[in-house]
Amino acid sequence: MALEMRILQQDEWDVWFDHLELAFGGVAEPPEGRELLRSLTEPDRALGSWEGETCVGSAAAFSFRLSVPGGALVPAAAVTFVGVAPTHRRRGILTSLMRRQLDDVRAAGEPLAVLTASDPAIYGRFGYGLATYAMSLEIDTTRVRLDVPPGTDDVRLRLVDPEKSLADCERVYAELVARRPGAPARQPGWERMAVTDPPGERGGASPLMCVVAERADGEVVGYARYRFKPDWTSSGADGTVQVEALDALDPAATAALWRYLFSIDLTWTVRAAKRPVDDPLLHLVSDVRRSKPATRDSLHLRVVDLPAALEARSYGTAVDVVLEVADAFCPWNEGRWRLVADGGGAARCTRTADAADLELSVGELGAAYLGGVTLTSLAAAGRVRELRPGALAQASRAFAGDVAPWLPHGF
């Protein structure tokens, strides 16, 4: 039977989502999560491949604005809901979905597409580069102490209802977005993702809890969402604090929140996932080794409109470089581009016939775009080729950021 690719109709959502669950092994999403995802789905950005009345492939996107170096919020397609039925793999369905989606992203005027990958090996062939990493920690609080900065004792902490505190916490998050490349400005409704708390998803831990950090005037300047997972051994209590999120506007609030999490009764371990790789906590703990930091891939980024993307971000130093870019999947990006930036906020990227200084693919450009992966490191792996002596170092310094890019939450 012939396959038909089409935009999702509202009354097809359940069949479409059932297909996605099957593509990911058949584990059903809890009803609370399913309804939230339904409400967040943008039907005109959701694609399905259909064989008669059966959905056999899917891909969608959310309309995000992504923080980039310099603090600008750049329109980006947040790619999600990608799956192919196990009966229909190796037939080109995924490629056709990615082709249609990137064409649509370009037509919508979005310079970037981003995703988190269930299988990182898949998306490089569509031009995505690994742009951010996330760190997890498992901290033995019986052996690891915190050395907190001045002012920590002046921070007031207060336990609050996670849902009732959403507005205050969202104000903190919104203020932090421009400071951290890779962070999305949350669209209306997305704040619900942080507090949706199906009992079946807790894994034996408590309901979600929230503590806020306040200044003397009552202004909320930070928050931590966490769970308590009890455990007992023959020696006594051996519980774990599972940190779901922690954001704060200043060092004192950051330290106060971590100190609170380290000191919860009946626990000896703090676990945190999806933290930035340059988390200030690494400089507060007395023993990094016993904090067990580990990294993994996080945000994969695809440059869709090359000149618009490169002009949207700032650069750390002045740069004038000609890039020879290969992009077989989106050929409108291929060719030579001159990037000129003043080291402040102004940048210009135009086509040129001048000799290339650096040669790379669009995947490497995506990896380096947010400033967390250096062009120098990519060149050491043979992924970037220097054609003019000195061009690599100049461009690498310009692209590098002051802080590690970070995706605080999935999508």
C-alpha positions as CSV (number, residue, x, y, z in Angstrom):
1,M,0.0,0.0,0.0
2,A,1.3,3.5,-0.9
3,L,2.5,5.8,1.9
4,E,1.0,9.2,2.4
5,M,2.7,12.0,4.3
6,R,0.5,14.7,5.7
7,I,0.0,17.3,8.4
8,L,-1.8,16.0,11.5
9,Q,-5.5,16.5,11.9
10,Q,-6.8,17.1,15.4
11,D,-9.0,14.0,15.4
12,E,-5.9,11.8,14.4
13,W,-3.8,12.7,17.4
14,D,-4.6,9.6,19.5
15,V,-3.8,7.2,16.6
16,W,-0.6,9.2,15.8
17,F,0.6,9.2,19.4
18,D,-0.3,5.5,19.9
19,H,2.1,4.9,16.9
20,L,4.8,6.9,18.7
21,E,4.5,4.9,21.9
22,L,4.8,1.7,19.8
23,A,7.8,3.0,18.0
24,F,9.5,3.5,21.4
25,G,8.7,0.1,22.7
26,G,5.1,0.2,23.6
27,V,5.3,1.7,27.1
28,A,2.2,4.0,27.6
29,E,2.6,7.6,28.7
30,P,0.8,8.3,31.9
31,P,-2.6,9.9,31.3
32,E,-1.5,13.2,32.9
33,G,1.6,13.4,30.7
34,R,-0.3,12.4,27.6
35,E,-2.9,15.1,28.0
36,L,-0.2,17.7,28.5
37,L,1.6,16.6,25.4
38,R,-1.6,16.7,23.5
39,S,-2.2,20.3,24.6
40,L,1.4,21.3,23.6
41,T,1.3,19.7,20.2
42,E,1.2,22.2,17.3
43,P,-0.8,20.2,14.7
44,D,0.4,22.3,11.8
45,R,3.9,21.3,12.7
46,A,3.2,17.6,13.2
47,L,3.7,15.2,10.3
48,G,2.6,11.6,9.9
49,S,3.3,9.0,7.3
50,W,0.2,6.9,6.9
51,E,-0.4,3.5,5.2
52,G,-4.2,3.6,4.9
53,E,-5.5,4.3,8.4
54,T,-2.3,3.2,10.1
55,C,0.3,5.7,11.1
56,V,3.8,4.3,10.4
57,G,6.0,7.4,10.9
58,S,5.9,10.7,12.7
59,A,7.8,13.9,13.3
60,A,6.8,17.2,14.8
61,A,8.3,20.4,16.1
62,F,7.6,22.9,18.8
63,S,8.1,26.7,18.1
64,F,10.9,27.6,20.5
65,R,13.1,30.7,20.9
66,L,16.6,29.5,21.9
67,S,19.2,31.5,23.7
68,V,22.5,31.9,21.8
69,P,25.8,33.5,22.6
70,G,25.2,37.2,23.3
71,G,21.8,36.6,24.8
72,A,19.6,36.8,21.7
73,L,16.6,34.5,21.5
74,V,16.6,33.0,18.1
75,P,13.5,31.2,16.6
76,A,14.2,27.4,16.5
77,A,12.2,24.3,15.6
78,A,12.4,22.0,18.6
79,V,12.1,18.6,16.8
80,T,10.2,15.9,18.7
81,F,7.8,13.0,18.4
82,V,10.1,11.3,15.8
83,G,9.5,7.6,15.3
84,V,9.0,4.9,12.7
85,A,6.9,1.8,13.2
86,P,9.1,-1.3,13.7
87,T,7.4,-2.9,10.7
88,H,8.4,-0.1,8.4
89,R,12.0,0.7,9.1
90,R,14.7,0.9,6.4
91,R,12.2,2.2,3.9
92,G,13.3,5.8,3.8
93,I,10.4,7.0,5.9
94,L,12.6,8.9,8.4
95,T,14.6,10.5,5.6
96,S,11.4,11.7,3.9
97,L,10.1,13.1,7.2
98,M,13.3,15.0,7.9
99,R,13.4,16.3,4.4
100,R,9.9,17.7,4.6
101,Q,10.4,19.0,8.1
102,L,13.6,21.0,7.3
103,D,12.0,22.4,4.2
104,D,9.1,23.6,6.4
105,V,11.5,25.0,9.0
106,R,13.3,27.0,6.3
107,A,10.0,28.3,4.9
108,A,8.9,29.4,8.4
109,G,12.1,31.5,8.7
110,E,13.6,29.7,11.6
111,P,17.4,29.7,11.4
112,L,17.9,26.7,13.7
113,A,16.5,23.2,14.4
114,V,17.3,21.4,17.6
115,L,16.6,18.0,19.2
116,T,17.5,15.6,21.9
117,A,18.3,12.2,20.4
118,S,17.1,8.8,21.6
119,D,19.8,7.4,19.4
120,P,22.6,10.0,18.7
121,A,23.9,8.0,15.7
122,I,20.8,8.8,13.7
123,Y,20.8,12.5,13.2
124,G,24.3,13.3,12.0
125,R,23.3,12.3,8.5
126,F,20.7,15.0,8.5
127,G,23.2,17.7,9.5
128,Y,22.7,17.9,13.3
129,G,25.8,18.4,15.4
130,L,26.2,17.7,19.1
131,A,26.2,21.2,20.6
132,T,25.7,20.7,24.4
133,Y,26.4,18.2,27.1
134,A,24.7,17.6,30.4
135,M,26.3,16.5,33.7
136,S,25.0,14.1,36.3
137,L,26.2,13.9,39.8
138,E,25.9,11.4,42.6
139,I,27.2,13.0,45.8
140,D,28.1,11.2,49.0
141,T,27.0,13.8,51.5
142,T,28.7,11.9,54.4
143,R,32.1,12.8,52.9
144,V,31.5,15.9,50.7
145,R,31.2,19.3,52.4
146,L,30.2,22.6,50.9
147,D,32.3,25.7,51.1
148,V,29.7,28.5,50.6
149,P,30.3,32.1,49.7
150,P,29.5,35.2,51.8
151,G,25.9,36.0,52.1
152,T,24.6,32.4,52.0
153,D,23.4,32.7,55.6
154,D,21.3,35.7,54.6
155,V,19.2,33.8,52.2
156,R,15.8,32.7,53.5
157,L,14.5,29.3,52.4
158,R,10.9,28.3,52.3
159,L,9.1,25.1,51.3
160,V,6.3,25.8,48.9
161,D,3.7,23.9,46.8
162,P,5.4,23.2,43.4
163,E,2.3,24.2,41.5
164,K,1.4,27.3,43.5
165,S,5.0,28.5,43.2
166,L,5.2,28.2,39.4
167,A,4.9,31.9,38.7
168,D,7.8,32.9,41.0
169,C,10.0,30.0,39.7
170,E,9.2,30.9,36.1
171,R,10.3,34.5,36.7
172,V,13.7,33.2,37.9
173,Y,14.0,30.9,35.0
174,A,13.1,33.6,32.5
175,E,15.8,35.9,33.9
176,L,18.4,33.2,33.5
177,V,17.6,32.2,29.9
178,A,19.7,34.9,28.2
179,R,22.7,34.1,30.4
180,R,23.0,30.5,29.2
181,P,23.1,29.6,25.5
182,G,21.1,26.6,24.7
183,A,18.3,27.4,27.1
184,P,14.8,27.8,25.5
185,A,12.5,30.6,26.5
186,R,9.5,28.7,27.8
187,Q,6.3,29.2,25.8
188,P,2.9,29.3,27.6
189,G,2.0,25.9,28.9
190,W,5.6,24.6,29.0
191,E,5.9,25.5,32.7
192,R,3.5,22.6,33.4
193,M,6.1,20.1,32.2
194,A,8.2,20.8,35.3
195,V,5.4,20.0,37.8
196,T,3.4,17.3,36.1
197,D,3.9,14.5,38.7
198,P,2.2,11.2,37.8
199,P,2.5,8.8,40.8
200,G,3.5,5.9,38.5
201,E,6.6,7.8,37.3
202,R,8.1,8.5,40.8
203,G,10.0,5.2,41.0
204,G,9.4,4.8,44.8
205,A,10.2,8.4,45.5
206,S,8.1,11.1,47.2
207,P,5.8,13.5,45.3
208,L,7.6,16.5,43.9
209,M,8.7,19.1,46.4
210,C,9.9,22.6,46.0
211,V,12.0,25.0,48.1
212,V,12.5,28.7,47.2
213,A,15.3,31.0,48.1
214,E,14.2,34.6,49.0
215,R,15.9,37.9,49.7
216,A,15.0,39.9,52.9
217,D,12.2,41.6,51.0
218,G,10.6,38.3,50.0
219,E,11.7,38.4,46.4
220,V,12.2,34.8,45.1
221,V,15.7,34.5,43.7
222,G,16.0,30.8,43.3
223,Y,14.3,27.5,43.6
224,A,15.0,23.7,43.8
225,R,12.5,21.0,42.8
226,Y,13.4,17.6,44.3
227,R,12.1,14.2,45.5
228,F,13.0,12.2,48.6
229,K,13.6,8.5,48.0
230,P,13.7,6.6,51.3
231,D,15.8,3.5,51.9
232,W,16.9,1.7,55.0
233,T,19.8,-0.7,55.7
234,S,20.9,-2.6,58.8
235,S,22.9,0.5,59.7
236,G,19.9,2.8,59.5
237,A,18.5,5.4,57.1
238,D,20.1,5.6,53.6
239,G,17.8,7.8,51.6
240,T,18.5,9.8,48.5
241,V,17.6,13.3,47.4
242,Q,16.8,13.4,43.7
243,V,17.2,16.9,42.3
244,E,14.9,17.6,39.4
245,A,15.8,21.3,38.9
246,L,17.8,24.1,40.6
247,D,18.0,27.6,39.3
248,A,19.2,30.7,41.1
249,L,20.1,34.3,40.3
250,D,23.1,34.8,42.5
251,P,25.9,32.7,44.1
252,A,24.5,33.0,47.7
253,A,21.1,31.7,46.6
254,T,22.7,28.9,44.6
255,A,24.8,27.8,47.6
256,A,21.9,28.1,50.0
257,L,19.8,25.7,47.9
258,W,22.5,23.2,47.5
259,R,23.3,23.3,51.3
260,Y,19.6,22.6,52.0
261,L,19.5,19.6,49.7
262,F,22.8,18.2,51.3
263,S,21.3,18.5,54.8
264,I,17.9,16.8,54.5
265,D,17.4,14.3,57.3
266,L,17.5,10.5,56.6
267,T,19.5,11.0,53.4
268,W,23.2,10.4,52.5
269,T,23.2,10.8,48.8
270,V,22.2,13.7,46.5
271,R,21.6,12.8,42.8
272,A,21.3,15.4,40.1
273,A,21.0,15.0,36.4
274,K,20.9,17.3,33.4
275,R,23.2,19.9,35.1
276,P,25.4,22.2,33.1
277,V,29.0,20.9,32.7
278,D,30.3,24.1,34.4
279,D,27.8,24.0,37.3
280,P,29.0,26.2,40.2
281,L,28.4,23.2,42.5
282,L,31.7,21.8,41.2
283,H,33.5,24.7,42.9
284,L,31.5,24.5,46.1
285,V,32.1,20.8,46.9
286,S,35.1,19.7,49.0
287,D,35.6,16.5,46.9
288,V,34.7,16.5,43.2
289,R,35.7,12.8,42.9
290,R,33.2,11.7,45.5
291,S,30.6,13.8,43.6
292,K,30.9,11.4,40.6
293,P,30.4,13.9,37.8
294,A,29.6,12.2,34.5
295,T,28.6,13.8,31.1
296,R,26.5,12.7,28.2
297,D,25.1,14.2,25.0
298,S,22.2,16.6,25.3
299,L,21.2,19.2,22.6
300,H,21.8,18.4,18.9
301,L,21.7,21.5,16.7
302,R,21.1,21.9,13.0
303,V,21.9,25.2,11.2
304,V,18.9,25.6,8.7
305,D,19.6,29.1,7.5
306,L,23.3,29.6,7.7
307,P,23.7,33.4,7.3
308,A,20.8,34.2,9.5
309,A,22.1,31.8,12.2
310,L,25.6,33.1,12.2
311,E,24.4,36.7,12.2
312,A,22.0,36.1,15.2
313,R,24.7,35.3,17.7
314,S,27.6,37.4,19.1
315,Y,31.3,36.5,19.0
316,G,33.9,36.7,21.7
317,T,36.6,38.3,19.5
318,A,36.7,40.1,16.2
319,V,36.8,37.6,13.3
320,D,37.0,37.7,9.5
321,V,37.0,34.2,8.1
322,V,35.8,32.4,5.0
323,L,34.0,29.1,5.7
324,E,33.7,26.4,3.0
325,V,30.6,24.6,4.2
326,A,29.4,21.2,3.0
327,D,25.7,20.5,3.4
328,A,24.3,17.8,1.1
329,F,20.9,17.5,2.9
330,C,20.2,21.3,2.8
331,P,22.2,22.4,-0.3
332,W,21.2,26.1,0.1
333,N,23.8,26.3,2.9
334,E,26.6,24.8,0.8
335,G,29.5,26.9,-0.5
336,R,31.7,29.7,0.8
337,W,30.6,32.2,3.4
338,R,32.5,35.2,4.8
339,L,31.8,35.8,8.4
340,V,32.8,39.2,9.7
341,A,32.2,40.1,13.4
342,D,33.5,43.0,15.5
343,G,33.7,41.1,18.8
344,G,30.7,42.9,20.1
345,G,27.1,42.3,18.9
346,A,27.5,43.0,15.2
347,A,28.1,40.2,12.7
348,R,27.7,39.8,8.9
349,C,27.7,36.6,6.9
350,T,27.5,36.7,3.1
351,R,28.3,34.5,0.2
352,T,31.8,35.0,-1.3
353,A,34.0,33.7,-4.1
354,D,37.1,34.4,-2.0
355,A,39.4,31.5,-1.1
356,A,38.3,29.5,1.9
357,D,40.1,29.7,5.3
358,L,38.4,26.8,7.0
359,E,36.5,23.8,5.6
360,L,33.8,22.0,7.6
361,S,30.4,20.4,7.3
362,V,27.2,21.9,8.6
363,G,27.2,19.4,11.4
364,E,30.5,20.7,12.8
365,L,29.1,24.3,12.4
366,G,26.1,23.2,14.5
367,A,28.3,21.6,17.1
368,A,30.3,24.8,17.5
369,Y,27.4,27.2,17.2
370,L,26.5,27.6,20.9
371,G,30.1,28.0,22.0
372,G,30.5,24.8,24.0
373,V,32.5,22.8,21.4
374,T,35.6,24.5,20.0
375,L,36.5,24.4,16.3
376,T,40.0,23.6,17.5
377,S,38.8,20.3,19.1
378,L,36.9,19.5,16.0
379,A,40.0,20.1,13.9
380,A,42.0,17.8,16.1
381,A,39.5,15.1,15.3
382,G,39.8,15.8,11.6
383,R,36.4,17.3,11.3
384,V,37.5,20.9,10.5
385,R,40.4,21.6,8.0
386,E,42.5,24.8,8.2
387,L,43.3,26.2,4.8
388,R,44.9,29.5,5.9
389,P,47.4,29.4,8.7
390,G,46.0,31.1,11.8
391,A,42.4,31.0,10.7
392,L,41.5,28.1,13.0
393,A,42.7,29.7,16.2
394,Q,41.1,33.0,15.3
395,A,37.7,31.5,14.5
396,S,37.8,29.1,17.4
397,R,38.3,31.9,19.9
398,A,35.5,33.9,18.3
399,F,33.0,31.1,18.4
400,A,33.8,30.0,22.0
401,G,31.5,31.1,24.8
402,D,32.0,32.4,28.3
403,V,29.8,29.7,29.8
404,A,29.0,26.2,28.7
405,P,25.7,26.0,26.7
406,W,23.0,24.0,28.5
407,L,19.6,22.6,27.8
408,P,17.8,22.7,31.2
409,H,14.9,20.4,30.2
410,G,13.8,18.1,27.4
411,F,11.0,18.5,24.9
